[in-house]
Amino acid sequence: MTQGISKESIIMVTGASSGLGRAVCVALGKKHANMVALGRDTDELSATQALVEEAGGRCLCVPFDLLKFEAYGKLFLSLKDQIPHLDGLIHCAGSLDRCTPMQYVKVDDFRGMLDIHLTAPNMLTQMMLPLIRRAEAATVIFTSCDMLGEDLPNWHGYGLAKRALAYAAGMWHAEHPERPYRFVTLNPGKMRTALFKRAYGGMHPKEVPLPDEAAEGFLRVLCAPAKVVNGKSLQLEDALKL
């Protein structure tokens, strides 16, 4: 089954207050879709909303801290009667203070990376599954990174969590093999974001593209036939060919 993007589409995007999440929201706005935008910064979420509405879409801003797992149930309860379904859930939220060799990383930093990049996207998917099931066809996209296919040093919990997302997407697919929704991992590559500046201090930001250029890949995955993407781990260049 192929899923399109229209003015009836409802997509939840995490990390929507900046970077890739904002870029994906704006790209969806240009398709006149409806966004449920999650982020911690209320002012920045409002800026995202303005950009989405200027592009032609609609945006429900939900200030939310993904690390407050005890609040996930309340989030679902607040949404279940406001929106009829979710056609997509795109996990863009991320955080990284610095790259650190494993031998020096602190326990709290390590756990924090696992929680925001692995625990949060999987538990949010679990909590939103009733809304996903209401859609005729829905897509859940986990955002990965270059660690997916390359053993890079100094990324500690961030790298471990991102690599595990490929298995997570495959597991979700294996548990719902006949259902009309897809679970995909997409690596957008290096982008000119705040996280990039902290992780690649020696590389000039202008050497990498803006997240706006990666957003198109996410839209292509949303619209791709299920048999092409379900349970797959895709690179941005693969997504742009869909």
C-alpha atoms as one frame of an Amber mdcrd trajectory, in Angstrom:
protein
   0.000   0.000   0.000   1.248   3.480  -0.883   0.700   6.355   1.521   0.374
   9.899   0.248   0.580  13.268   1.980  -2.463  15.537   1.820  -4.411  18.099
   3.825  -5.993  15.164   5.688  -2.625  13.750   6.775  -1.675  14.065  10.448
   2.003  13.618  11.307   3.646  13.775  14.719   7.218  15.109  14.699   9.512
  15.140  17.725  12.337  17.621  18.104  10.161  20.048  16.148  11.475  23.208
  17.786  14.676  23.314  15.717  17.002  21.572  13.273  15.787  18.516  11.397
  12.444  18.353  13.206  11.563  21.893  12.203  12.714  21.294   8.622  10.522
  18.181   8.347   7.526  20.089   9.720   7.958  22.898   7.200   8.361  20.423
   4.328   5.142  18.714   5.395   3.477  22.112   5.674   4.237  22.711   2.010
   2.188  19.559   1.319  -0.672  21.130   3.355  -0.423  18.409   6.017  -1.271
  18.715   9.697   1.502  18.472  12.282   1.578  17.549  15.947   4.879  19.210
  16.828   6.643  18.093  20.003   9.534  20.026  21.544  10.772  21.437  24.844
  11.119  25.105  23.884   7.736  26.846  23.701   9.032  29.926  21.878  10.860
  27.872  19.286   7.793  25.678  18.782   5.787  28.822  18.096   8.351  29.791
  15.470   7.956  26.354  13.880   4.192  26.769  13.883   4.471  30.109  12.112
   6.717  28.611   9.428   4.401  25.632   8.909   1.313  27.803   8.578   3.121
  30.174   6.246   3.982  27.152   4.085   0.336  26.101   3.933   0.013  23.488
   6.672  -1.465  23.373  10.156   0.467  22.802  13.361  -0.564  21.773  16.854
   2.345  22.648  19.160   2.801  20.460  22.222   5.562  21.518  24.629   6.855
  18.185  25.898   9.984  16.716  27.468  10.561  13.249  26.020  12.651  12.287
  29.042   9.625  12.547  31.330   8.392   9.052  30.595   5.741   9.212  33.318
   3.974  11.923  31.244   3.566   9.809  28.078   0.172   8.512  29.186  -1.116
  12.031  29.781   0.158  13.051  26.348  -1.837  10.273  24.704  -4.968  11.088
  26.688  -4.708  14.750  25.690  -4.464  13.827  21.994  -6.763  10.843  21.538
  -9.902  12.966  21.333  -8.282  15.891  19.488  -6.966  13.968  16.500  -8.673
  11.073  14.698  -5.474   9.207  13.768  -1.753   9.487  13.099  -0.554   8.878
   9.558   3.052   9.273  10.599   5.368   9.524  13.588   8.807  10.946  12.806
  11.400  10.754  15.572  13.789  13.689  15.073  14.527  14.628  18.693  18.172
  14.338  19.664  20.816  15.671  21.986  24.593  15.531  22.387  26.818  17.678
  24.583  30.137  16.338  23.337  31.847  13.282  21.883  33.644  11.393  24.652
  35.724   8.191  24.666  33.864   5.366  26.396  36.519   5.127  29.103  35.750
   8.679  30.265  31.993   9.015  29.779  29.919   9.594  32.914  27.048   7.278
  33.799  24.392  10.002  33.652  25.581  11.175  30.231  25.598   7.619  28.909
  22.115   6.895  30.208  20.859  10.210  28.890  21.949   9.356  25.358  20.257
   5.958  25.523  17.053   7.466  26.886  16.574  10.273  24.353  17.730   8.334
  21.279  16.476   4.812  21.995  14.062   4.577  24.926  12.043   7.685  24.025
  11.306   6.893  20.352  10.310   3.316  21.136   8.140   4.175  24.137   6.489
   7.072  22.302   5.736   4.723  19.392   4.215   2.268  21.859   2.076   4.973
  23.463   0.865   6.397  20.127   0.146   3.000  18.573  -3.639   3.265  19.101
  -3.659   6.468  17.020  -1.389   4.881  14.412  -3.768   1.923  14.166  -6.647
   4.267  13.346  -4.943   5.335  10.094  -5.452   3.503   6.823  -1.676   3.429
   6.367   0.905   4.935   8.691   4.680   5.258   8.829   7.000   5.462  11.838
  10.480   6.790  11.014  13.400   6.482  13.421  16.230   8.909  12.647  19.592
   7.175  12.614  23.103   8.424  11.782  26.441   7.351  10.282  27.105   4.922
  13.165  24.570   2.604  11.558  27.145   1.136   9.204  30.461   2.363  10.552
  32.303   1.794  13.838  33.138   5.348  14.894  34.929   6.131  18.187  33.922
   8.543  20.967  30.151   8.506  20.441  29.391   6.316  23.518  25.643   6.027
  24.275  24.620   8.157  21.285  26.224   5.788  18.799  24.986   2.662  20.568
  21.428   3.975  20.685  21.388   5.043  17.043  22.735   1.697  15.870  20.079
  -0.118  17.911  17.321   1.789  16.109  17.836  -0.365  13.017  16.968  -3.423
  15.074  14.067  -1.571  16.666  12.471  -0.817  13.285  12.913  -4.434  12.198
  11.439  -5.684  15.466   8.374  -3.438  15.215   7.842  -4.654  11.652   8.253
  -8.303  12.645   5.656  -7.866  15.374   3.148  -6.319  12.930   3.887  -8.090
   9.616   0.416  -7.859   8.124  -0.590  -4.448   9.369  -0.914  -1.366   7.086
   1.813   0.603   8.807   5.560   0.752   8.301   8.587   1.043  10.565  11.703
   2.504   8.964  15.138   3.796   9.991  16.536   6.714   7.992  20.041   8.172
   8.192  19.914  11.792   6.943  23.710  12.143   7.160  25.564  15.161   8.512
  23.464  18.326   8.677  24.079  21.922   9.691  22.439  21.785  13.126  23.376
  22.691  16.692  24.219  19.045  17.380  26.580  18.998  14.400  28.442  22.048
  15.669  29.090  20.352  19.012  30.057  16.986  17.540  32.212  18.180  14.625
  33.982  21.224  15.991  36.773  20.920  13.441  34.447  20.956  10.425  32.994
  24.199   9.100  29.171  24.124   9.074  29.075  25.278   5.461  30.727  21.988
   4.492  27.466  20.138   5.173  23.917  20.762   3.924  21.080  22.353   5.852
  18.484  19.995   7.337  15.990  21.322   4.795  17.714  19.194   2.162  17.310
  16.029   4.240  13.624  16.683   4.939  12.688  15.600   1.410  13.996  12.119
   2.190  11.571  11.779   5.078   8.668  12.787   2.857   9.699  10.217   0.245
   9.692   7.474   2.891   6.227   8.539   4.073   4.896   8.062   0.552   6.798
   4.914  -0.433   5.126   1.496  -0.911   5.214  -0.572   2.273   7.102  -3.472
   0.670   9.940  -1.120  -0.279  10.586   0.432   3.139   9.029  -1.671   5.873
  11.617  -2.740   8.441  14.430  -1.248   6.348  17.401   0.928   7.313  17.833
   3.561   4.621  20.473   6.140   3.786  19.299   9.558   2.633  20.463   8.914
  -0.935  18.320   5.746  -1.013  15.282   7.600   0.327  15.593  10.332  -2.287
  15.305   7.677  -5.019  11.968   6.355  -3.752
